């Protein structure tokens, strides 16, 4: 299994590395227009890179700050300066960010908006609330979850049971 730090491959700016950059090489790597101070760690069975995208296949796992993302195939699309603009995931997609969880067959992450959209029989959970619908949207950095055409089930805590060995009181 290939393991590596994605910053070195996906979002490093080649011109800044070659000439030290306009700021002497101290500028952090970029993910879209956002400077990354925390690394993105990706593991996958196979990595294939091209001019404007990189594809990760086989038990793909992504870790960035509080978010964990898993799928079978992930393609990252980037600009000529190697800034990632969009990510597509397919096959058993699962995303966990704090107490928010979503899963489905497919997901797209728009880097500039910070929105992850899960489709293909998507499900979501936040705390004791379980949701299904046609699209699930998680906005990273917030507690917001949106579900289109939603069906919601709110679980309640089980009623406290009496201690064992004591019969329940009889109604008069």
Residue pairs with C-beta under 8 A, 6 or more apart in sequence:
1 43
1 44
1 45
1 58
1 59
2 43
2 44
2 45
2 46
2 47
3 41
3 43
4 42
4 47
5 39
5 40
5 41
6 39
6 40
6 41
6 42
6 62
7 29
7 36
7 39
7 40
9 47
9 49
9 54
10 40
10 54
10 76
10 78
10 82
10 84
11 29
11 30
11 31
11 36
11 40
11 78
11 82
11 83
11 84
12 29
12 82
13 21
13 29
13 30
13 81
13 82
13 83
14 81
14 82
15 21
15 81
16 22
16 25
16 27
17 25
21 27
27 35
28 35
28 36
28 37
29 35
29 36
30 36
30 83
31 40
31 83
31 84
31 111
32 83
32 84
32 85
32 111
32 112
33 83
33 112
34 111
38 64
38 65
39 64
40 62
40 63
40 64
41 62
41 63
41 64
42 56
42 60
42 61
42 62
42 63
42 74
43 59
43 60
43 61
44 56
44 57
44 58
44 59
44 60
44 61
44 74
45 57
45 58
45 59
46 56
46 57
46 58
47 54
47 55
47 56
48 54
48 55
48 57
49 55
52 77
52 78
52 79
52 80
53 75
53 76
53 77
53 78
54 75
54 76
54 78
55 73
55 74
55 75
55 76
56 73
56 74
56 75
56 76
57 72
57 73
57 74
58 72
59 70
59 72
60 69
60 70
60 71
60 72
60 73
60 74
60 89
61 68
61 69
61 70
62 68
62 69
62 70
62 74
66 97
66 98
67 95
67 96
67 97
67 140
68 94
68 95
68 96
68 97
69 89
69 93
69 94
69 95
69 96
69 107
69 116
70 92
70 93
70 94
70 95
71 89
71 90
71 91
71 92
71 93
71 94
71 107
72 90
72 91
72 92
73 89
73 90
73 91
74 87
74 88
74 89
74 90
75 87
75 88
76 84
76 86
76 87
77 84
77 85
77 86
77 87
77 88
78 84
78 85
79 85
84 111
85 110
85 111
85 112
86 108
86 109
86 110
86 111
87 108
87 109
87 111
88 106
88 107
88 108
88 109
89 106
89 107
89 108
89 109
90 105
90 106
91 105
92 103
92 105
93 102
93 103
93 104
93 105
93 106
93 107
93 118
93 120
94 101
94 102
94 103
95 101
95 102
95 103
95 107
95 116
95 118
95 138
97 138
97 140
98 143
99 126
99 127
100 124
100 125
100 126
100 138
100 143
100 145
101 124
101 125
101 126
102 116
102 118
102 122
102 123
102 124
102 125
102 136
102 138
102 145
103 118
103 122
103 123
104 118
104 119
104 120
104 121
104 122
104 123
104 136
105 119
105 120
105 121
106 118
106 119
106 120
107 116
107 117
107 118
107 119
108 116
108 117
109 115
109 116
109 117
110 117
113 139
114 139
114 140
114 141
115 137
115 138
115 139
115 140
116 137
116 138
116 139
116 140
117 135
117 136
117 137
118 124
118 135
118 136
118 137
118 138
119 134
119 135
119 136
121 132
122 132
122 133
122 134
122 135
122 136
122 147
123 130
123 131
123 132
123 136
124 130
124 131
124 132
124 133
124 136
124 138
124 145
124 147
125 131
126 143
126 145
128 154
128 155
128 156
128 157
129 152
129 153
129 154
129 155
130 152
130 153
130 154
130 155
131 145
131 147
131 150
131 151
131 152
131 153
132 147
132 150
132 151
133 147
133 148
133 149
133 150
133 151
134 148
134 149
135 146
135 147
135 148
135 149
136 145
136 146
136 147
137 144
137 145
137 146
137 147
138 144
138 145
139 146
162 168
